[in-house]
Amino acid sequence: MNRRHFAKAALAALPASSLLAKPNSKFGGVQIGAITYCFRSLPSSAPELLKYCTDLGISSIELMGDAAENFAGAPQSRPAGFPGGRRQLTPEQQAAMKKAAEERKAWRLSVPMQKYKDLRKMYNAAGVNIEIVKLSFGPNMSNEEYDYVFNVANALGSHSVTLELPTDEKFTQLLGDFGAKHKVYVGYHNHTQVNASSWERALAQSRYNSINLDIGHFTAAINGSPVPFIKANASRISSFHLKDRKYMSDGGANLPWGQGATPIKEVLQLMKKEKYKWPANVEFEYALGEGSTVMAEMKKCLDFCKDALA
């Protein structure tokens, strides 16, 4: 079965109800979505991720790139049976990893973009937009590989790609240049290593460098509200990640929404009031309670957003 037929078959397998009533997670004019990282503990092929979205009524996503590349037929980036994490590899394992990386690079530079267009068509037909894609790429790639990443974003209909905020100014300049070339924003994501000035250099380098603001991590990092930062940088934000964390001074724990220090409701109401158009994506990271499921907790997060924007 080729990829186009597979896409049609996957779409046909979705519940009829999800096709009749397409998902809509825009509440009060604010586009709520999810990063597919939320479903990391579940089977995560592209068709499976699509079904989770339609079951939950999610109409906008940030797609983790492995699902997209696997759908397009990518070879494994890590040989089967290799240890994960930071374990020391033997010389033989290092050679095998190098070979796998070379094979993946060769595949990336030869794969037809039509495969990603088929993936976009499958998602769009079910009512889900892939607004952002997060693919693995770094400062040592060739120019052809950078073009590949941005070409994938365009094929998927994504307005931006995301990655962790680099400290290398040459790298952010390079990415900003490629973003301008392809008319795709580069959204730099934060953990707790940031403060209010952390994006300044990248933003000054290119209008296509932007902020993918994780409001939970940011709240924890600065021990305060992200609202002033959002207001000051609204023209340069391309997306949000939503989660609830305590301040780092109080341990910084990820918590069920409403139990931490992150003013999620206030931020969403600000988006509604100011008519900010970037998507705000749920990122489920707190521990599952006994007897609960990822899908149940995701529904709680989406309901939280809906109630906050009522």
C-alpha positions in Angstrom: 0.0 0.0 0.0 1.5 3.3 -1.0 1.5 6.4 1.2 -1.4 8.0 -0.6 -3.6 4.9 -0.3 -2.5 4.5 3.3 -3.6 8.1 4.1 -7.0 7.5 2.5 -7.4 4.2 4.5 -6.4 5.9 7.8 -8.9 8.7 7.2 -11.6 6.2 6.4 -10.9 4.4 9.7 -11.8 7.5 11.7 -15.2 7.5 13.4 -18.0 8.8 11.2 -18.9 11.3 14.0 -15.4 12.9 13.8 -15.8 13.4 10.1 -19.4 14.8 10.3 -18.5 17.2 13.1 -15.0 18.4 12.5 -12.9 19.4 15.5 -12.9 23.0 16.6 -10.7 24.1 19.5 -10.9 27.9 18.8 -12.6 29.3 21.8 -13.5 33.0 22.1 -11.4 33.8 19.0 -8.3 32.1 20.6 -6.8 29.1 18.8 -6.2 26.4 21.3 -4.3 23.4 20.2 -1.7 20.8 21.4 1.8 19.8 20.8 1.8 16.1 19.9 4.5 15.5 22.6 1.4 15.3 24.9 0.7 11.8 23.5 4.3 10.5 23.9 3.2 7.6 26.2 0.7 6.4 23.6 1.3 4.8 20.1 2.2 7.8 18.1 2.1 7.2 14.3 0.6 10.1 12.3 -2.8 8.4 11.9 -2.9 7.6 15.6 -2.1 11.1 16.6 -4.8 12.4 14.2 -7.4 10.1 15.9 -6.4 11.5 19.4 -6.9 15.0 18.1 -10.3 14.3 16.5 -11.5 12.4 19.6 -10.6 15.4 21.7 -11.9 18.0 19.3 -8.4 19.6 18.7 -8.2 21.5 15.4 -4.6 22.8 15.6 -1.3 21.1 16.5 2.4 21.5 16.8 3.5 18.2 15.3 6.6 16.5 16.6 8.6 15.6 13.5 9.3 11.9 14.1 5.7 11.1 13.2 5.8 13.1 10.0 9.1 11.7 8.9 8.1 8.1 9.7 4.9 8.7 7.7 7.1 9.8 4.8 9.2 6.6 5.0 12.3 7.7 7.0 14.9 5.1 8.0 15.5 4.7 11.7 17.7 7.4 13.2 18.9 4.9 15.9 19.7 1.2 15.0 17.3 -1.2 16.7 18.4 -2.4 20.1 20.7 0.5 20.8 20.8 2.0 24.3 19.1 5.3 24.8 20.1 8.2 27.1 23.7 9.0 27.7 25.2 5.5 27.9 28.7 5.2 26.4 28.6 3.5 23.0 31.2 1.0 21.8 33.3 1.9 18.7 31.1 -0.5 16.7 27.9 1.1 18.0 29.3 4.6 17.2 30.1 3.5 13.7 26.6 2.1 13.3 25.1 5.3 14.6 27.2 7.3 12.1 26.0 5.1 9.3 22.4 5.5 10.4 22.8 9.3 10.5 24.3 9.3 7.0 21.4 7.2 5.7 18.8 9.5 7.2 20.5 12.5 5.8 20.6 10.9 2.3 16.9 10.1 2.7 16.0 13.6 3.8 17.6 15.1 0.7 15.8 12.7 -1.6 12.3 12.3 -0.2 9.5 13.9 -2.3 7.6 16.7 -0.6 4.4 15.1 -2.0 4.6 12.6 0.9 4.3 15.5 3.4 1.5 17.1 1.3 -0.4 13.8 1.5 0.0 14.0 5.3 -1.3 17.5 5.4 -4.2 16.5 3.2 -5.1 13.7 5.6 -5.1 16.0 8.6 -6.8 18.9 6.9 -9.6 16.6 5.6 -10.3 15.6 9.3 -10.3 19.2 10.4 -6.8 19.5 11.9 -4.2 22.0 10.9 -0.5 21.4 11.4 0.3 24.9 12.2 3.8 24.2 13.6 6.3 21.4 13.1 9.2 20.5 15.4 11.9 18.6 13.4 15.4 17.7 14.6 18.1 19.9 13.2 21.2 21.5 14.5 24.1 23.8 13.8 26.2 21.2 11.9 23.7 20.4 9.1 24.3 21.2 5.5 22.4 24.0 3.8 20.5 21.4 1.8 19.2 19.9 5.1 18.1 23.3 6.4 16.2 23.7 3.1 14.6 20.3 3.7 13.3 21.3 7.2 11.7 24.5 5.9 10.4 22.8 2.8 8.7 20.2 5.0 7.1 23.0 7.0 5.7 24.6 3.8 4.5 21.2 2.6 2.6 20.6 5.8 1.1 24.1 5.8 3.0 25.1 8.9 3.7 28.8 9.6 6.7 28.0 11.9 9.2 25.5 13.0 10.3 25.2 16.6 13.5 24.3 18.4 15.2 25.0 21.8 16.6 28.5 22.1 20.3 28.3 21.1 23.1 30.2 22.7 25.1 30.3 19.4 24.4 33.6 17.7 25.7 32.4 14.4 23.2 29.6 14.5 20.2 31.9 15.2 21.4 34.2 12.4 21.6 31.2 10.0 18.1 30.0 11.0 16.6 33.5 10.6 18.1 33.7 7.1 16.6 30.4 6.1 13.3 31.4 7.7 13.3 34.6 5.5 14.2 32.5 2.4 11.2 30.2 2.9 8.8 32.6 4.6 8.6 30.4 7.7 9.0 31.6 11.3 11.6 30.0 13.6 10.0 29.7 17.1 12.6 29.5 19.9 11.3 27.4 22.8 12.3 28.0 26.4 12.8 25.9 29.5 13.9 27.6 32.8 17.2 28.8 31.4 15.7 32.1 30.3 14.8 35.6 31.5 13.0 38.5 29.8 16.0 39.4 27.6 17.0 35.9 26.5 15.5 36.3 23.0 16.7 39.8 22.2 19.7 38.9 20.1 17.8 36.4 18.0 14.9 38.7 17.4 17.2 41.5 16.3 18.9 39.3 13.7 15.8 38.5 11.6 12.1 39.2 11.6 11.6 35.5 11.0 13.2 34.6 14.4 10.4 34.5 16.9 9.3 33.3 20.4 7.7 30.0 21.1 6.9 30.9 24.7 6.4 28.1 27.3 4.4 30.1 29.8 4.9 27.5 32.5 8.6 27.3 32.2 8.9 31.1 32.0 6.8 31.6 35.1 8.9 29.1 37.0 12.2 30.7 35.7 11.4 34.3 36.6 9.3 33.6 39.7 6.6 35.8 38.4 3.9 36.4 35.8 4.7 36.2 32.1 2.0 38.8 31.2 4.3 41.8 31.1 6.7 39.9 28.8 3.9 38.9 26.6 2.6 42.4 26.2 6.0 43.8 25.5 6.8 41.1 22.9 3.4 40.4 21.3 4.6 41.3 17.8 7.4 38.6 18.0 5.5 35.7 19.5 4.6 32.8 17.1 3.1 30.4 19.6 2.6 29.4 23.2 3.0 26.2 25.2 0.6 26.0 28.1 1.4 24.3 31.3 1.1 25.0 35.1 4.3 25.1 37.2 5.3 26.4 40.6 8.0 29.0 40.9 11.5 27.6 41.0 11.8 29.3 44.4 9.0 26.9 45.5 10.4 23.8 43.8 9.2 24.4 40.2 6.9 21.3 40.0 4.6 20.7 37.1 1.1 20.4 38.4 -2.5 19.8 37.2 -3.8 23.1 35.9 -5.0 25.6 38.5 -2.7 24.2 41.2 0.5 25.9 40.2 1.7 29.6 39.9 1.2 30.0 36.1 -1.6 32.4 35.4 -3.0 30.4 32.5 -6.5 31.9 32.7 -5.1 35.4 32.8 -2.9 34.8 29.8 -5.8 33.3 27.8 -8.0 36.2 28.6 -5.3 38.6 27.5 -5.1 36.7 24.2 -8.9 37.1 23.8 -8.9 40.8 24.7 -6.0 41.7 22.5 -7.0 39.4 19.7 -3.6 37.7 19.5 -3.7 35.3 16.6 -0.9 32.8 17.5 -1.9 29.4 18.7 -1.8 28.4 22.4 -0.8 24.7 22.6 -1.5 22.4 25.5 1.7 20.6 26.6 0.7 17.9 29.1 3.6 17.2 31.4 2.3 16.8 35.0 2.1 13.3 36.5 -0.9 11.2 35.8 -3.1 10.7 38.8 -4.1 7.1 39.9 -6.7 5.7 37.5 -6.5 8.6 35.0 -5.3 8.6 31.4 -3.6 10.9 29.0 -6.8 11.4 27.1 -8.8 12.2 30.3 -6.2 14.8 31.4 -6.0 16.3 28.0 -9.7 16.8 28.0 -9.4 18.6 31.4 -6.8 20.9 30.0 -8.9 21.7 27.0 -12.0 22.3 29.2 -9.9 24.6 31.3 -9.1 26.7 28.2 -12.6 26.7 27.0 -13.9 27.8 30.4 -11.2 30.5 30.7 -12.3 32.0 27.4 -16.1 31.7 27.8 
